[in-house]
């Protein structure tokens, strides 16, 4: 039997990919998830005797303490993700993204290993044409970014830990998200055939959800050589502006028409390019390209459509 792993938020966007991935590799996996979105994404895992599920809140000490008992690895994925969701419920954002991590650190045993998922949103407005490395200043411009950066700092100040600073994630997951930029733009291309882009020169980095999940597996397998440091995790081939992203989508959906708004602005002011060299130096490589993700999402949006308030 391989190591016992606890994933908080393991029924979320990344966790719903990561959990079966770890089970397939022979790990004993416990998921602690509050099922905030009423999701049922891990039903196929329930037949595996090495899968354990706790429907509970990682902010509650007794719940978290019980879940942590006997675990070698702790992957605290539970979070209020993205600036719109955090701004909508600031209390939940702070208590989940930061206070629950401080609680976890207080409860953990020294030998328990933590791999923390941060975000490269922490770079905020970056260094222009210079790549942000893990040594670049962190200047988060949202509650989401600041809460995750503060939690990462607390984690990295302890022993037996490291963090991934994930790029903007894309691709299909059983707990699907349509708010992520690539997913959103492909959805618009499929159903609306048009998109209006604000501040289209703003750049960011991207990573497929399966590569984000795979990074955790890589981190478990290479923990001793990676511990103590943060690692940017993204596609080095995908430091793209919004307009460049739209042009890439148009290669796959030729009828897609996009234009940059002459007035107005995007409330999301993130603008940076990122170096992933530190993680790549460990031997890790992403397996999915942006092209792979767009083709995948075309199939996804053949299956699902967000039509709660639509009359067609």
Phi, psi and omega per residue, in radians:
X1 nan 2.261 3.066
X2 -1.343 -3.044 -3.011
X3 -1.094 2.724 3.014
X4 -1.559 2.280 -3.031
X5 -2.159 2.349 2.974
X6 -1.859 2.249 3.035
X7 -2.067 1.922 2.971
X8 -1.409 2.469 -3.048
X9 1.215 0.472 -3.051
X10 -1.286 -0.067 3.063
X11 -1.827 0.283 3.133
X12 -1.553 -2.874 -3.031
X13 -1.043 -0.893 3.098
X14 -1.413 -0.727 -3.075
X15 -1.057 -0.551 -3.136
X16 -1.239 -0.304 2.991
X17 -1.592 -0.750 -3.050
X18 -1.164 -0.728 -3.067
X19 -1.007 -0.955 3.105
X20 -1.149 -0.481 3.096
X21 -1.104 -0.789 3.133
X22 -1.206 -0.674 3.097
X23 -1.072 -0.720 3.129
X24 -1.076 -0.550 3.132
X25 -1.458 -0.005 3.052
X26 1.682 0.121 3.120
X27 -1.362 2.659 3.006
X28 -1.587 2.050 -2.942
X29 -2.098 2.200 2.996
X30 -1.939 2.248 3.085
X31 -1.897 2.228 2.984
X32 -1.934 2.007 -3.075
X33 -2.574 2.402 -3.133
X34 -1.433 -0.130 -3.116
X35 0.942 0.870 -3.074
X36 -0.978 -0.596 -3.091
X37 -1.776 0.265 -3.127
X38 0.969 0.620 -3.085
X39 -1.424 2.659 3.080
X40 -2.244 1.044 -2.933
X41 -1.580 -0.213 -3.016
X42 -1.960 0.364 -3.096
X43 -1.055 -0.613 -3.112
X44 -1.235 -0.274 3.116
X45 -1.449 -0.298 -2.973
X46 -1.157 -0.368 3.113
X47 -1.350 -0.220 -3.103
X48 -1.489 2.121 -3.126
X49 -1.137 -0.276 3.123
X50 -1.564 0.084 3.121
X51 -1.811 2.326 3.134
X52 -2.336 2.436 -3.053
X53 -2.248 2.333 3.054
X54 -2.153 2.044 3.075
X55 -1.532 1.689 -3.034
X56 -2.857 3.087 -3.001
X57 -1.845 2.113 -3.101
X58 -1.225 -0.123 3.098
X59 -1.485 -0.175 -3.122
X60 -1.662 2.152 -2.970
X61 -1.024 -0.816 -3.081
X62 -1.159 -0.645 3.115
X63 -1.138 -0.848 -3.102
X64 -1.187 -0.707 -3.135
X65 -1.050 -0.768 3.114
X66 -1.118 -0.737 -3.117
X67 -1.141 -0.554 -3.068
X68 -1.390 -0.314 -3.031
X69 -1.034 2.208 3.042
X70 1.345 0.136 -3.106
X71 -1.596 2.347 3.092
X72 -1.432 -0.680 -3.135
X73 -2.080 2.423 3.058
X74 -2.165 2.144 -3.136
X75 -2.030 1.697 -3.036
X76 -1.492 1.407 -3.136
X77 -1.431 -0.318 -3.075
X78 -1.030 2.194 -3.111
X79 -2.911 2.722 2.869
X80 -1.541 1.954 -2.910
X81 -1.824 2.305 3.078
X82 1.648 2.552 -3.050
X83 -1.187 -0.577 3.141
X84 -1.135 -0.757 -3.136
X85 -1.147 -0.727 3.133
X86 -1.149 -0.706 3.137
X87 -1.185 -0.485 -3.138
X88 -1.263 -0.567 3.134
X89 -2.441 1.449 -3.037
X90 -1.142 -0.620 3.140
X91 -1.133 -0.813 3.113
X92 -1.091 -0.657 3.137
X93 -1.094 -0.831 -3.110
X94 -1.181 -0.749 -3.090
X95 -1.229 -0.594 -3.119
X96 -1.456 -0.807 -3.019
X97 -1.350 -0.498 -3.066
X98 -2.128 -0.951 -3.041
X99 -1.120 -0.649 3.114
X100 -1.153 -0.554 3.089
X101 -1.232 -0.706 3.080
X102 -1.092 -0.677 3.080
X103 -1.096 -0.801 3.126
X104 -1.014 -0.761 -3.123
X105 -1.157 -0.576 3.105
X106 -1.229 -0.584 -3.065
X107 -1.530 -0.401 -2.987
X108 -1.206 2.638 3.009
X109 -1.463 2.602 -3.060
X110 -0.974 -0.540 -3.098
X111 -1.430 -0.185 -3.139
X112 -1.297 2.354 -3.018
X113 -1.779 2.321 -3.102
X114 -2.045 2.269 2.965
X115 -2.021 1.965 -2.985
X116 -1.769 2.257 3.063
X117 -1.552 1.878 3.027
X118 -1.725 -2.851 -3.103
X119 -2.448 2.493 3.048
X120 -1.378 0.101 2.925
X121 -1.019 -0.385 3.127
X122 -1.062 -0.346 3.107
X123 -1.315 -0.276 3.025
X124 1.043 -2.013 2.993
X125 -1.714 1.983 -2.913
X126 -1.363 -2.513 -3.005
X127 -1.883 0.606 -3.135
X128 1.192 -2.120 -3.131
X129 -1.525 0.029 3.104
X130 -1.574 2.426 -3.135
X131 -1.258 2.421 3.008
X132 -1.380 2.163 3.007
X133 -1.840 3.089 3.130
X134 -1.124 -0.253 3.107
X135 -1.668 -0.036 3.111
X136 -1.214 2.679 3.127
X137 -1.121 2.485 3.082
X138 -1.669 2.091 -3.088
X139 -2.337 1.154 -3.095
X140 -1.088 2.530 -3.063
X141 -2.065 0.283 3.115
X142 -2.529 2.824 3.055
X143 -1.064 -0.694 3.100
X144 -1.004 -0.902 -3.115
X145 -1.095 -0.774 -3.083
X146 -1.197 -0.648 3.134
X147 -1.196 -0.676 3.123
X148 -1.233 -0.677 3.119
X149 -1.128 -0.740 3.118
X150 -1.121 -0.684 3.110
X151 -1.164 -0.716 3.098
X152 -1.045 -0.757 3.135
X153 -1.026 -0.772 3.136
X154 -1.106 -0.715 3.141
X155 -1.142 -0.812 -3.053
X156 -1.252 -0.261 3.070
X157 -1.375 -0.119 3.120
X158 -1.794 2.945 3.063
X159 -1.408 2.842 3.002
X160 1.018 0.922 3.136
X161 -2.718 2.744 2.873
X162 -2.737 3.028 -3.062
X163 -2.352 2.658 2.923
X164 -1.845 2.293 2.982
X165 -1.751 1.677 -2.997
X166 -1.349 2.463 2.960
X167 -1.231 3.060 3.082
X168 -1.110 2.138 -3.010
X169 -1.508 2.599 3.076
X170 -2.494 2.951 3.064
X171 1.922 3.081 -3.032
X172 -1.521 2.452 3.041
X173 -2.552 2.619 3.051
X174 -0.978 -0.552 3.002
X175 -1.729 1.353 -2.992
X176 -1.181 2.533 3.027
X177 -2.159 2.245 3.110
X178 -1.735 -0.134 -3.067
X179 -1.436 -0.324 -3.133
X180 -1.186 2.549 -2.875
X181 -1.040 -0.879 -3.132
X182 -1.112 -0.823 3.132
X183 -1.023 -0.739 3.141
X184 -1.124 -0.827 -3.101
X185 -1.159 -0.679 3.109
X186 -1.179 -0.681 3.080
X187 -1.021 -0.789 3.122
X188 -1.110 -0.681 -3.141
X189 -1.132 -0.662 -3.111
X190 -1.270 -0.805 -2.979
X191 -1.724 -0.670 -3.099
X192 -1.698 -0.419 -3.075
X193 1.137 0.067 -3.120
X194 -2.464 2.749 3.010
X195 -2.682 2.408 3.011
X196 -1.815 2.163 -3.013
X197 -1.882 2.260 3.052
X198 -1.729 2.333 3.113
X199 0.864 1.056 -2.998
X200 -1.187 -0.186 3.125
X201 -1.474 -0.168 3.133
X202 -1.142 2.315 -3.066
X203 -1.939 2.731 2.955
X204 -2.755 3.025 -3.133
X205 -1.811 2.769 -3.046
X206 -2.332 2.753 3.115
X207 -2.674 2.403 3.108
X208 -1.246 2.530 -3.090
X209 -1.057 -0.581 3.119
X210 -1.254 -0.538 3.046
X211 -1.280 -0.597 3.054
X212 -1.101 -0.783 3.080
X213 -1.102 -0.763 3.136
X214 -1.086 -0.494 3.103
X215 -1.112 -0.639 3.092
X216 -1.125 -0.747 3.090
X217 -1.048 -0.777 3.095
X218 -1.041 -0.742 -3.124
X219 -1.138 -0.659 3.069
X220 -1.101 -0.757 -3.081
X221 -1.258 -0.400 -3.083
X222 -2.170 0.549 -2.979
X223 -1.054 -0.830 -3.017
X224 -1.065 -0.606 -3.134
X225 -1.457 -0.256 -3.082
X226 -1.813 -0.296 -2.973
X227 -1.087 2.629 3.061
X228 1.640 0.001 -3.039
X229 -2.428 2.745 2.955
X230 -1.551 2.684 -3.138
X231 -2.379 2.101 2.954
X232 -1.120 2.432 -3.115
X233 -2.338 1.810 -3.138
X234 -2.817 3.102 3.072
X235 -1.462 1.990 3.140
X236 -1.144 -0.350 3.099
X237 -1.498 0.043 -3.024
X238 -2.308 0.989 2.867
X239 -1.692 1.625 -2.917
X240 -2.221 2.586 2.961
X241 -1.348 2.907 3.108
X242 -1.074 -0.669 3.126
X243 -1.195 -0.664 3.086
X244 -1.146 -0.650 3.075
X245 -1.097 -0.780 3.113
X246 -1.068 -0.707 3.120
X247 -1.105 -0.664 3.099
X248 -1.128 -0.738 3.115
X249 -1.117 -0.666 3.139
X250 -1.098 -0.495 3.068
X251 -1.073 -0.515 -3.107
X252 -1.699 -0.444 -3.140
X253 -2.265 1.440 -2.967
X254 -1.014 -0.453 -3.134
X255 -1.354 -0.046 -3.110
X256 -1.252 2.205 3.119
X257 -2.032 2.249 3.125
X258 -2.366 2.648 3.099
X259 -2.591 2.694 3.119
X260 -1.604 2.268 -3.127
X261 -1.159 2.292 -3.136
X262 -1.274 -0.365 3.083
X263 -2.320 2.915 -3.120
X264 1.611 2.940 -3.120
X265 -2.562 2.794 3.089
X266 -1.539 2.272 3.122
X267 -1.244 -0.297 3.039
X268 -1.571 1.806 -2.993
X269 -1.613 0.155 -3.119
X270 -1.055 2.377 -3.107
X271 -2.749 1.798 -3.097
X272 -2.854 2.755 2.937
X273 -2.065 2.640 -2.898
X274 -2.279 2.432 3.002
X275 -1.660 2.302 3.100
X276 -1.901 0.360 -3.004
X277 -1.113 -0.620 -3.096
X278 -1.085 -0.793 3.123
X279 -1.205 -0.706 3.131
X280 -1.093 -0.521 3.125
X281 -1.158 -0.322 3.075
X282 -1.423 -0.151 -3.112
X283 1.853 -0.159 3.130
X284 -1.200 2.446 3.036
X285 -2.462 2.451 3.047
X286 -1.196 2.613 -3.111
X287 -1.822 -0.231 -3.038
X288 -2.155 2.316 3.105
X289 -1.592 2.975 3.042
X290 -1.091 -0.663 3.089
X291 -1.057 -0.738 3.096
X292 -1.015 -0.774 -3.101
X293 -1.142 -0.692 3.137
X294 -1.140 -0.752 3.109
X295 -1.107 -0.698 3.093
X296 -1.077 -0.801 -3.091
X297 -1.169 -0.546 3.037
X298 -1.013 -0.707 3.102
X299 -1.212 -0.729 -3.139
X300 -0.989 -0.778 -3.054
X301 -1.443 -0.015 2.864
X302 -1.351 -0.443 -3.075
X303 -1.623 -0.752 -3.044
X304 -2.052 2.606 3.019
X305 -2.529 2.320 -3.140
X306 -1.454 1.608 -3.022
X307 -2.191 0.591 -3.119
X308 -0.954 -0.729 -3.066
X309 -1.991 0.353 3.134
X310 -1.690 2.605 3.091
X311 -1.844 0.269 3.077
X312 -2.270 nan nan
